[in-house]
């Protein structure tokens, strides 16, 4: 077999080259995905006849998309790890069946989610704050209707991209994401301004781009270039396959689904103690922090098929080499990012706002918030490696550790011990970063060799 027909190259080519080959497309895909969300907001913001109501509608509906993304990522990331381990172990039939399981489950969940969004649209939008005024509610309802119709396309694309990486085609996964973003960018001005559809135009543009991406992925999965070819006999959900897949992906679900809860915790505390300027600074800091988290997430997503395949194949030295490469890249990047935040936070803040008072406040806040961010590279590299090695329970626990167990409680606890309450809120981030990284690293290095010795048969 050649490379397009077999993943054996994952056990043969130099590990460093493989990590670069898989990680770079993942990083670009994540950055493009972020652009995907920004595009609608920019075009809606420039539609003067919508005023501020358009972006408010977008913000109200966004959590519904996050829920869909979290579920799709759970299925996709879990299947990616499971497939890679099974392929490495030479169990191609199990790998094929898991892909069929993932596709059917994704379609079932996405259709149910669409029905829930459409049937309970009004109470859902009310719960997310759409009733501030009648105009916001009307636009939110219109935007939500079309976005809900596109949920099956969106979830299918998000769930299948990790699986395509496991198939050995990270570039195709990147191109499918890029194609969707380009189509969205082209359609937005046509539908929003040209046809005068406003937020409906933005939503329809998003759905159409997602539909094209889903069709392209489906064509790939049924075409000659994939080893994980979609088979009719595998299109059923099997308990003994789907439960391990979901177990491996649950940590990804937790990491994504808790973002909204984390944002609410920060915003509510800062609004109480520091007012609008503190909340504004947090908005800027959140945008900046994505420039740190996305690349290290991309590195780990790219490293997962390499690590999992070699783990399944029993090639322990290559697994260790892949992990060292991943850890070095993640820690090296977060260290450089930390230096940038400590040295010139004001310059970075100035990219996101021109308000002098906000820049000054953000400069102070960012140095505190980012003080422990270099440790995040260690925490994510180790936690994601547990997933790649089929350690679902440990991966889930460590995914909960930083945000749920440490960060969110600290946001409310630390202000009780600082004279400046906002200082306490911002301090919660570096304290949780350092504690989570320390605990995760100790856990990983104490178990790493034992996991490799037990092998994939125990997954």
ABEGO torsion letter per residue (X at the ends): XBAAABAAAAAABBAAAAAAAAAAAAAAAAAAAAAAAAAAAAAAAABAAAEAAAAAAAAAAAAAAAAAAAAAAAAAAAAAAAAAAAAAAGBAAAAAAAAAAAAAAAAAAAAAAAAAAAAAAAAAAAAAGAAABAAAAAAAAAAAAAAAAAAAAAAAAAAAAAAAAAAGBAAAAAAAAAAAAAAAAAAAAAAAAAAGAEAAAAAAAAAAAAAAAAAAAAAAAABAABABBBBAAABBBBAAAAAAAAAAAAAAAAAAAAAAAAAAAAAAAAAAAAEAAAAAAAAAAAAAAAAAAAAAAAAAAAAAAAAAAAAAAGBAAAAAAAAAAAAAAAAAAAAAAAAAAAABAAAAAAAABABAAAAAAAAAAAAAAAAAAAAAAAAAAAAAAAAAAGBAAAAAAAAAAAAAAAAAAAAAAAAAABABAAAAAAAAAAAAAAAAAAAAAAAAAAAAAAAAAAEAAAX
